[in-house]
């Protein structure tokens, strides 16, 4: 009798579990980790995106790209180590948004990612005021890890009186 219950339970879980499993995390824009900068640039030119800067950050080459058609996407940073794509950072925002609107957008994105990949883990929650500049900095971040890849979601803001800089970023990274 125990064997038949185990078989029945396995069948039931087999039928219902696929709906409960997290989706497979993928590299944005159908790229693959390890692609060369030349290959990525060619694809970006094909969609008429603009490379607005090239720089080196912590010994990695970075392409800063604007004009990728996606709602609220300000810019995308493609990181290469030894000419091998290993991180894509998507930066979102809107100059007309205030702080509560950014927090609302952050919460909406986090819930969507939780639904897709499982519950994320908070990795940072920090609010500090620089005593020299009187700038209030806030950083909030979550992380999801799946196989060979991690996804981090950050909300950063720097505010002083009426001036503010805010950005929401998604970092897809090869691990």
Backbone torsions as a table, in degrees:
resi	resn	phi	psi	omega
1	UNK	NA	-38.9	-180.0
2	UNK	-62.2	-38.0	179.8
3	UNK	-63.3	-44.0	-178.8
4	UNK	-67.3	-35.2	175.3
5	UNK	-65.1	-41.7	179.1
6	UNK	-63.9	-42.0	178.7
7	UNK	-64.6	-44.6	178.9
8	UNK	-61.2	-44.7	178.3
9	UNK	-61.5	-42.6	178.8
10	UNK	-62.5	-40.8	178.3
11	UNK	-65.3	-44.7	179.1
12	UNK	-61.3	-47.3	179.1
13	UNK	-64.5	-35.5	178.1
14	UNK	-64.1	-34.3	179.9
15	UNK	-76.9	-42.4	-173.9
16	UNK	-94.1	-24.4	-176.1
17	UNK	-61.5	-36.4	-179.1
18	UNK	-57.1	-33.3	177.5
19	UNK	-70.9	-21.9	-178.2
20	UNK	-92.5	-16.7	-177.2
21	UNK	-74.8	150.2	178.1
22	UNK	-72.4	149.0	176.0
23	UNK	-67.4	155.6	177.9
24	UNK	-75.2	124.3	178.5
25	UNK	-69.3	135.5	-178.4
26	UNK	-127.9	155.0	176.2
27	UNK	-69.3	133.8	-179.1
28	UNK	-59.0	153.4	173.9
29	UNK	61.0	25.7	178.9
30	UNK	61.1	23.0	173.4
31	UNK	-81.1	170.8	176.2
32	UNK	-125.6	145.6	174.1
33	UNK	-61.5	139.9	179.4
34	UNK	97.2	-7.9	178.7
35	UNK	-65.4	149.7	-178.4
36	UNK	-78.8	159.3	176.9
37	UNK	-61.0	-38.6	179.9
38	UNK	-62.2	-42.0	179.6
39	UNK	-65.7	-42.5	178.8
40	UNK	-64.7	-45.8	178.9
41	UNK	-58.4	-43.5	179.7
42	UNK	-59.4	-43.1	178.3
43	UNK	-64.5	-40.8	-179.9
44	UNK	-66.1	-39.9	176.4
45	UNK	-62.3	-36.5	179.4
46	UNK	-61.6	-29.2	178.1
47	UNK	-101.4	9.6	177.1
48	UNK	65.8	29.5	172.7
49	UNK	-78.2	157.4	-177.6
50	UNK	-111.8	129.5	172.3
51	UNK	-85.0	111.7	-173.9
52	UNK	-98.5	-13.1	178.7
53	UNK	-162.4	151.3	172.5
54	UNK	-131.1	128.5	-179.1
55	UNK	-150.0	172.2	176.2
56	UNK	-116.4	128.3	178.1
57	UNK	-129.7	119.2	179.6
58	UNK	48.8	52.1	178.1
59	UNK	62.8	16.8	173.7
60	UNK	-114.1	141.5	174.9
61	UNK	-80.0	140.6	-177.2
62	UNK	-130.0	130.4	171.1
63	UNK	-102.8	124.3	176.3
64	UNK	-100.9	121.8	-170.2
65	UNK	-124.7	137.3	173.5
66	UNK	-125.4	159.2	175.9
67	UNK	92.8	9.7	172.9
68	UNK	-74.7	122.6	-174.3
69	UNK	-71.4	98.7	176.2
70	UNK	-155.8	135.4	-174.9
71	UNK	-56.8	130.2	178.3
72	UNK	63.4	7.8	177.7
73	UNK	-79.2	113.5	-178.8
74	UNK	-80.9	-49.4	-178.5
75	UNK	-158.5	162.6	177.9
76	UNK	-131.6	135.4	177.2
77	UNK	-111.6	126.6	177.8
78	UNK	-107.0	121.7	-176.7
79	UNK	-105.2	135.0	-179.5
80	UNK	-128.7	130.0	171.6
81	UNK	-111.3	121.9	-177.6
82	UNK	54.4	45.1	179.7
83	UNK	58.7	32.2	-178.3
84	UNK	-128.8	116.7	-179.6
85	UNK	-58.9	125.0	179.1
86	UNK	-136.8	1.2	175.3
87	UNK	-161.4	143.4	172.8
88	UNK	-130.8	125.9	179.1
89	UNK	-112.6	122.6	178.0
90	UNK	-104.6	122.7	-179.3
91	UNK	-109.7	123.4	-176.4
92	UNK	-116.4	152.7	174.5
93	UNK	167.5	-177.6	178.7
94	UNK	-156.6	128.3	-176.7
95	UNK	-59.9	-24.4	-178.0
96	UNK	-84.4	-7.1	-178.1
97	UNK	-80.6	139.5	172.2
98	UNK	-93.4	179.6	-176.4
99	UNK	-58.9	-46.4	178.7
100	UNK	-60.6	-34.1	179.0
101	UNK	-68.1	-39.1	176.0
102	UNK	-63.3	-43.1	179.8
103	UNK	-63.7	-41.1	178.3
104	UNK	-63.0	-44.0	178.4
105	UNK	-63.3	-42.9	177.8
106	UNK	-58.4	-49.0	-179.6
107	UNK	-61.6	-40.1	179.0
108	UNK	-64.1	-45.3	178.8
109	UNK	-63.9	-44.7	-179.9
110	UNK	-59.9	-44.2	178.4
111	UNK	-62.6	-41.9	178.8
112	UNK	-63.1	-42.8	179.5
113	UNK	-68.7	-39.8	175.7
114	UNK	-57.5	-44.0	-179.9
115	UNK	-63.1	-39.3	-176.2
116	UNK	-78.2	-42.8	-171.4
117	UNK	-118.2	4.2	-176.6
118	UNK	97.3	170.2	-175.3
119	UNK	-67.8	127.3	178.6
120	UNK	-78.7	165.6	-179.9
121	UNK	-111.2	128.7	177.1
122	UNK	-67.1	129.2	-179.4
123	UNK	-113.4	-17.7	176.9
124	UNK	-158.0	140.7	171.8
125	UNK	-149.1	105.6	-172.7
126	UNK	-142.0	135.9	176.0
127	UNK	-136.3	119.4	-179.3
128	UNK	-138.3	153.2	175.0
129	UNK	-116.6	123.3	178.2
130	UNK	-72.6	120.5	-176.6
131	UNK	-67.2	-26.8	-179.0
132	UNK	-78.9	-39.9	-175.6
133	UNK	-104.8	-11.6	-176.6
134	UNK	61.1	28.2	177.1
135	UNK	-91.8	127.1	176.5
136	UNK	-89.1	118.4	179.6
137	UNK	-110.3	133.8	177.9
138	UNK	-126.9	133.9	176.9
139	UNK	-135.7	126.6	178.7
140	UNK	-130.8	131.0	-177.2
141	UNK	-145.6	145.6	176.0
142	UNK	-128.1	157.3	179.9
143	UNK	-137.6	143.7	172.4
144	UNK	-126.4	137.7	178.2
145	UNK	-126.7	135.2	-179.7
146	UNK	-147.1	112.6	177.9
147	UNK	58.8	-118.3	-175.6
148	UNK	-93.7	15.8	-170.2
149	UNK	-142.8	145.6	172.5
150	UNK	-125.7	154.5	175.7
151	UNK	-129.5	126.0	176.9
152	UNK	-119.7	137.1	178.3
153	UNK	-115.6	125.8	-179.9
154	UNK	-127.9	145.6	167.8
155	UNK	-121.1	120.2	178.9
156	UNK	-120.0	138.3	171.6
157	UNK	-142.1	143.1	172.5
158	UNK	-127.5	120.7	-173.1
159	UNK	-131.6	138.4	173.9
160	UNK	-145.5	117.9	-175.0
161	UNK	46.3	-118.9	-177.2
162	UNK	-86.3	-13.0	-177.6
163	UNK	-89.6	140.9	179.8
164	UNK	-152.6	146.1	171.1
165	UNK	-123.1	126.4	180.0
166	UNK	-137.0	143.8	175.8
167	UNK	-153.8	141.6	172.4
168	UNK	-107.9	130.5	-178.7
169	UNK	-132.1	143.3	173.4
170	UNK	-112.6	126.2	-178.6
171	UNK	-115.1	107.6	173.1
172	UNK	-91.9	127.3	-173.7
173	UNK	-141.0	139.3	173.3
174	UNK	-73.0	134.2	178.4
175	UNK	-117.7	NA	NA
